[in-house]
Amino acid sequence: MVTSSTPVAFPNSDLSLAVGAGIYHDIQHFLCREALLLDHRRFDEWTALLANDVVFRMPAGFAREIGMETPGGVDCFQDDRRAIVARIKRLQELAETPAHQQQLAVQTRRFITNVIVCPCDRDEYNVLSYLLLTTCRPGVSQNSVYSAERHDRLRRSTRTFKIVRREIVMDQRNANVNIDMYL
C-alpha cells in the first residue's frame, strides 16, 4: 500500500468514466512522444513538457517489504520543477566529461502500456499507465528490466499537454533508483 502526502491520481475515481477517442489518442501520443524524448536524451524538449507547478514523486513504501523501516509518507524522491531541471543539468554536465561518458552511455527503451484516462478538473486528466523500462550498459550483454505503474495528472495546454504530477510506483521492491527510473 502506498502512503502518500499527495493524493494518487485515482483515489476514488470511477474508472468507467471515459474520455472521447480524440482526447485518449492525444494523451497516448503525448506519453509515447515523452518516452521517445527521454530515450534519445532530448532533455531540453522533455523539460518543456513539465508544468511550472509539476511534482514528481516515487514513494519508498517498498522499503518496508525488504525489511527496512521507513516512516509513513517517506519518498525516494519528491521533486518540483526546479529540482528536476537541476538533476538534468547535472546529468548533462557529467555527460560532457570523458570520465563519465562511458558510464552514462546507457541505452534506454520505455514502453508505455495499459493507459487509462479519466477526466478530473477542467482541462486536466488523471492518467494511469504501465511502464516497462529496459536499460543496456556498454559492455554488458544482459539488459536490466524494470516495471512500474505511473499515476499522472496532465493539463491540456495550447498545443499539447503538460505533466502536473507524476507518481511512480515500482514493481521491483529492491530496485536501485537512478535517474532513468526517475524520468
Number of C-alpha atoms within 10 A of each C-alpha: 5 13 15 17 11 11 10 20 20 16 7 7 12 10 11 9 11 13 14 10 9 9 15 18 12 13 21 20 13 17 20 14 13 20 21 17 16 19 19 11 15 12 18 13 12 16 18 12 19 21 18 13 12 19 23 20 21 22 21 22 24 21 16 12 10 10 8 11 11 13 11 13 13 16 17 14 14 15 17 18 17 12 13 18 16 11 15 17 14 10 15 14 11 15 16 11 10 9 10 13 12 13 12 15 12 14 14 20 17 19 15 19 15 11 15 20 24 22 20 16 10 8 11 18 25 21 23 22 19 19 23 14 20 17 17 16 16 12 7 8 8 9 13 12 13 18 19 18 18 22 22 23 27 27 20 16 12 7 6 13 22 22 23 21 22 24 24 22 21 22 13 12 14 11 13 9 12 8 10 16 16 17 15
